[in-house]
Each structure stands twice: as structure tokens, then as C-alpha cells.
Amino acid sequence: MTKVDADLRSGARAAARPITRARAMTALCSGSAMMNAAMAASSATSTLVAGERLGAGWGGVPNTAGIVGTGVGALALTWLMNRRTALIVGYAVAALGACLGVVAVAGDDVLGLSLGMVLLGLGNAGAQLSRYGAAELYPPERRGTAIGIVVWSAAVGAVGGPLLMDPSGNVADGLGLVPFAGPFLLAAVACVIAAVASFRTPVGEIVTSAVPPRALMGTPAARSALTVMATAQVVMVAVMTAAPLHLHLHGHGLAAVGLALSAHTLGMFALSPITGRLLDRFGPPPVTLAGLLTLAGSCGLAALGPDGVQLPALFLLGYAWNLCFVGGSARLARDVPPADRPHVEGAVDAAVWTLAAVASLLSTIVLSAGGYRALAGGACALAALVAVSTSLICRGRRGPTH
């Protein structure tokens, strides 16, 4: 091969890389958007179905089952399969869960509905883990941006899924099914689309780590990411589970509740690309610390202010979660050795979603016992405590804190 031929082939490969990466990012973002649409529609519907069947106090059981499924899936998919296979299998199992949801809703079967939500949660685990697949497409100094783009794409599904609930109910009615089956039909179609799109995702490698999970989780990067992400997820889930009920009990209608939820969702996803750029510019430690401080401030505003300030408080709560979630993810994608990275990422996500399930169950209990202000105040105290601890640890370290 002549030098000219070698240069031409090298140039062709260099020109092809951005196209390959663009296609892979499109596939990852599409899968994430579709799976989030499926989860948003099915979670809301399952709560309504279970609430009608068992009473309002048990309405959150299927949704909690979905959160548990996400935690289990995060661990199983990353330890047993490469990234592409994990996404395809996860989304296919989620489609099966959505079909089970259709049958369960038609038969008024809450147990079957909960099982369907567990299977949907497995697919959601794949969607959550897809952000790490995106990070591996970029050099370390740009991985924050890559993660931010995938998290931002989830907004399309998180917002679009609920908007399609009523039209999908009309479709189900036209097919001779109960309207509540419609969102699960929508979820099944979305999951199939996500599975097909995943054939263009990065393959990754099947790596068998010789290090036990407990040792992997003991690394500084894993501990830091887990602490930040778990705190943000627990606080966000606890406050947001109770917020709609609190607003409803204080005389606010569905329009006000919907507006508050929209503001929170906007905060969670809309500014993700900005968070990614901040991470690439300043690194995870200052960004996640800012997230924890914002988390404490938003919960304090929710606890101390009148009902009218819930809108800005819930928006800030959403963006605080974004700073912590994207920042913690970037920490894992940048600082964990490649051979151990998928297993650490899966273990951290599993722990985060398991704690979120507990927070979801305890939220309404605390709300009933002490009121919304007590719940938000406790969340504020937890976030502030973790923020102070994180700041002290960062100051105590010597050398770079990347």
C-alpha cells in the first residue's frame, strides 16, 4: 500500500467516524425518548387503575413496582450483557410488560399490572444506562456533554407520553378495549421502536470483572457518584410524590397541579445540554456540589414559602436533580476504569432506583403524619447535610479532584 493510499484510507475512516457516532447517538436518544414515553404514560395510568381498584392509599404500588424493576434491571443488564444486547433485551421485555399491562387492565388485575410494570422497569433500566453508552462515544473531556444530550432527549418522551394518553385511550376504545388499556398499547409500540433503534447502538464489550461488586463500589468515584445521585433521587421522588396531593388538598385544581408538574419536568430535562457543558468545563465536583446546594434551597423554599411559590421551587428541584444526576453519571464515565465501568454504573443505578422506591413508599406516610412542610423540610436537611459533607471531603483531598 502506498503512502497516498494509506492517507486516503485514514482520511476516509476519520470522515466516517462522525457519521457513525451521529447514528449511534440518534439511536440512543431515540430509544431513551421512546422508553420514557412508555414509562410516563404507563406509570400514570397504573396509578389511576390501582387507585380505583384498591383505594388511593395503594395507588402507587404498580409505580413502585416499576421503580423496583428499574433497579433490578440496572444490575442485571450490565453484568450479563454488552450494551447493545442489554438495550435490545430490555426494551423487548418492556414491550412484553406493556402487553401484560393491557391484559391486566382489561381484567382489573392489579397484581398482573404490577408485574407488567416490573417488566417495563427493566426496559427503563436500559434507557437510563444508555447515557453511559453515549459517553463512550466521546473522549473523556466531552462525556458530560454526551450524557447531557441523552438525558435531554428523555424530555421528549417524558412530556409527550402523558399528552398521548387520551388519544391512545380513544384508540383502545375503538378496538373494543377499556380506555385505560390505551396508554399500555402506546407503551408497547414505543418499546418496540426503541428495540429496533437499538440495533444501531455501540456494541461494547462483554467484560468479566475479577473484582467483586462490593470492592468496585468502594472506589472514590463510585462512592461519590452514588452519594450524590442517591440523595438527589430520594429527595426528588419524596417531594414530587407528595407535591400533587399537597396542592390538591389546598384547593388547587388539575390545571395548577399539571402546571407544577410541567415546571418540574422542564427543570429536570430542558437544561441538560448546559449541564453537560458545565461538566466538561469545570468537572463533576463543583457541578454536583452546586446541585446539592440547589436541592437544599428548593426544598427549603417549598417548605417555608406559601403554596404560590411551589412552581419555582419545583422547577429548581428538577434542575438540582439534573445537576446531580448528570454530574454523578459523568463522574463514573470519566473516572472508573473501562474494564469495571459497566458493572459500577449498573450497581450505582440499581442502588439509586432501589432507594427511590423506598422514598416513593415513605413519602405519603410522612405527608400524612407530619404534613408537606415537614416532608420538604426533612428533604432540605438531608440535601444540606450531604452538601456540607461533600464540600468537606473535596477540601480535604490533595491534588486534582477529577
N, C-alpha and C positions, 0 to 999 in steps of 0.2 A: 504493500500500500504506500503510495507516495505521500509526501507531506501535505500536498494540496488536498488529496482525498481525505486524509486524516482531519485536516482543518474543516473541510466541508461537513464531514460526519459529526465532528464535535459541535459545529455551529448548528446543525440540524437538531442534534439532541438538546442543545441549550434552548433553541426556539420552541421545541416541543414541550419542554418541562412546564412552562406557564399554562399551556393549554390543558395538560394532564392534571395539573393542580387545580385549575379552574373547574374542570369537570368533576373532580373529586369533591371540591368544596361545594359545588352545586348539589351533588348527590347527598352530602352530609347535611347541608342546610335544608334540603327538601324533605329528607327523612325526619329531621328534627321538627320541622313545621307540621308535617302530617301527623306525627305521633302526638305532638302537643295538642293539635286539634282534636284528635281522638280522645285523649285523656280529659281535656277540658269539657267536652260535650258529655262523655260517659260519666265522669265524676259528678257533675251537677245533676244529671238525670238519676243516677243511682241513689243520691241523697234524697231526692224527691220521692222516688219509689219506696225506699226503705222507710222514710218518714211517714208516708201514708199507710204503709203496711204495719209498722211496729210502733209508731209514735215518734214525735220529734226528737226525743232523747236518744233514740237509736238510729237516727237518720244518717249519722256519719260512719256507721260500721262498714258499708261497702267501700267508701272512700278510703278509710283507714286500711282496709284490705289491699287496696291498690297501692298505697304507700309501702306497705309491708312487701308486696310483690316487687316493687322497685328496689327495695333494699336487698332482697334475696337475689334478684336478677343481676344487680351490680356486681355481686360477689361471684355468682356462678358463671356469668358470661365472660368475665375477664380471666378466670382461672381455667376455663375449659376450652376456649375457642380463640381464634385470631379475630381481629377487629371486624373484617368483612363478614365472616361467618356469624359472629356474635350479633351483628346488626340484623342480618337476614333472618336468623333463627328467632331473635327477639321480636321482630315485627310480625313474623309469621305466627308465632304463638299468641301475640296480641290480637291478631285478626281472629284466631280461634276463640279467644276470650270474648271478643266483641260479639261473635255469633252466639256464644253461650249466653251472653247478656240479652240478646234478642229473645232467645227461648225462655230465659228466666223471667223477663219482664212479662212475656205473654202468659206464663204460668203463675205469676205472682209469687215467685220463689226467691226470697231474699238470700238464702244460702247459696243457691246457684248463681245469683247475681254477684255475691261477694267473691265466689270462685272465679267468675269471669273477670272481675276487677283485679284479682291477683295476677291472672294471665296478662291482662292489659298492662299491669305494673311491670312485668318482665320486659315488655316492649319499651315501656317508658325508660327502663334502665338503659337499654341500648341507645335511645335518643339522648339521654343525659351523658353517656360515655362518648358519644360521637364528637364532643368538643375536644377530647384528647386526640382522636384521630385527626382532626383538623390541625391541632398544634404540631403534630409530627410532620406535616407537610411543609412547615416553615422552619427557618433557623431559630435558635433559642431567643434571639433578640426581637423576634416578631411573633412569638407564640401567644402573647397576650392579645394581640390584635386578632389572631385567628380564632381564639376561644371566644372573644367578644362578638365576632361575626356570627358564629353558630348560635350563641345564646340570644343574640338579637333576632335571628331567624325564627326562634321559638315564639316570638311575639305574634307572628302571622297566625300560627295555629292557636295560641292562647286566646287571641281576640276573635279570630274567625270561627273557631269551633262553636262557642256559645251562640254566635249570631246565626248559625245554620241549624240550631236545634229545632226551631219552629218549622222551617221548610222541610227538614228531614222527617219531622212528625207528620206533616201532611203527606209526604211520600209513603210513610208506613201506613197511614190511614187508607190511602188509595190502594195499597197492597192487601188490605184486609187485616192489618195488624193494629195493635193498640198504638196510639201516638208516641208513647214513651219508648217504643222499640226503635223509633226513627234515629235518634242520636247514636244508638249502637250499630245500626246499619251504616250510618255515616262513618263511625269509628272503624268498622270492618273494611270499608273501601279505602279509607285513609291509610290504614295499616298495610294493606296490600300494595298501595302506591309506594309507601315508604320502603317496603321489602324489595320491590323491583328497582327502585332508585339506588338501593344499597349495593347492587352489583357493580357500581362504578366507584365504590369507596376504596380507600387504600387497603391492601390485603393485610399488611402487618405480618409478624412472625409469631409462630407458636413457640413460646419460650417457657421452659420449665425451670422455675427458680429453685435453687437449692436452699434458699433462705426461708425459714418458717415465717408464716404471716405475722406472728407476734413481734419477731425481730424487725421485719420490714416496717411495721407500724411504729417502731420505736425510734426511727430516724428523725432528725430535727425537722426536715421538710415535711414528713408525714404528720408529725405531731402538730406543727404549726398550722398546716392546712386543715387538719381535722378540727382543731380547736376553733378556728375562725369560721369555717363553713358550718360546723355543727351549731355554734352559737347563733349565727345568722338564720339558719333554717329553723331552729327551735323557736326563736323569738318571733320570726315572721309567721310561722304556722300558728303559734299560740295566739298571737294578736289578731291575725286575719281570720281565724276560725270564729273568734268571738265578735269581731267588729260588725258584721252584718246584723247579728242578733241584737247587739247593743243599740245600733241605730234604729232598728225596727221597734224595740221596746221603748225608745224615746220619741216615738211618733213620726219617724221618717218613713216615707213610702218607698216603693220599689225603685222609683226613679233616683232618689237620693242614694239608696244603697248601691244601685248599679253604677252611679257616677263615682262613688267612693272606690268601688272595686276596679273601675276603669283607670282611675288615677293611680291606684296601687300597681296595676299591671303595667301601665306606662312607665312607672318608675323602675319596675323590675327589668324591663327589656329594652326600652327605647334608646337608652344611653349606653348600651353595651359597647358599641364601637369606640366611644370616647373612653370608657374604662380600659379597653384593650390598649389604646394609645398611651394612656397614663401608665399602665403597667410596663410597656416597652420603654417608656421614657424614665420612670423613676424606680421600677422594680416592685415586687409584691409587698414587702413590709410596710412602706408608708401608705400604700393604697388600701391594704386591708385594715390598717390601724384607723385610717380615715373612715372606712366602712363601719368599724365597730363604734367609733365615736358618733357617727351619724345615726347608727342603730339606737344607741342610748338616747340621743337627742330626740329622735322621732317618737320613741316610746314615752319619753318624758312629756313631750308635747301632747300626746294622746291622753296621758294620764291626768295632767294638770289643767289642760285647756278645756273650754266649753265644747259642746258637740259640734259647733260650727267649724272648728279647726281640724276635724277629722280628715278632711280632704288633703291638705298639705302634709299632715302627719303621716297619712298612709302612702302618699307619694314618696316622701323621704324614706319611709320604711322600705319601700320597694327598691329604691336606689341604693340604700345601705346594704340590703341583701345582695344586690348586683355587685357592688364593690367587693364584698367579702367572698361571694361565690366565684366570680371570675378571677379575683385575686388569688384565692386559695387554689383554684384549678391551675392557674399559671405557675404557681409555686411548685406544684407536683410535676407539671410538664417540663419545667426548666431544671429542677434540682435533683430529681430522683434518677438514679442510673437507668439507662434504657432497658436492661435485662429485667429489672424489677418493677419498672414503671407501670405496666398494665395491672399488675397484682395490687400495687399500692393504691392506684386510682380506684380500682374496684372495691377494695377494702374500705377506703375512706368514704366513698359514695354509699356503700352498704351501711356503715355506721351512721352517716348523716341522715339517711332516709329512715332508719330504724328509730332514731331519736325523734325525728319529725312525726312518726306515727304515734309515739308516746305523747308528744306535745299536743297532737290533734285530739287525743282522747282526754287529756287532762284539762285542756283549755276551757271547755264548757263547765267542767266541775268547779274550777277556780272561779269562773264567772258567776256561777250560781251561789258559791259560798261567800265570795268577797266583793263581787262587782267588777266592772270593766276597769275602773281606775286602779284597783288592786292588782289586776292581771297585768295591765300595761306598766304599772309602777314596778312590779317584780321583774318584768322583762327588761325594763330600763336598768335596774340594778344589776342584773346578770350581764348585760352588754357592757356596762361601765366597768364592772369587775374584770371581765376578760380584757377590755381595752387597756386598763391600768396594768394588768399582769403582762400583756403582750408588750407594752411600752417599756416596762422594766426589764424584760428579757432581752429586748432589742438593744437597750442601752448597756446591758451587762455584757454583751458579746463583744469580742475583739475581732477586728478585721472586717471584711465585707459581709453584709447581711443579705446576700442574694440566695 
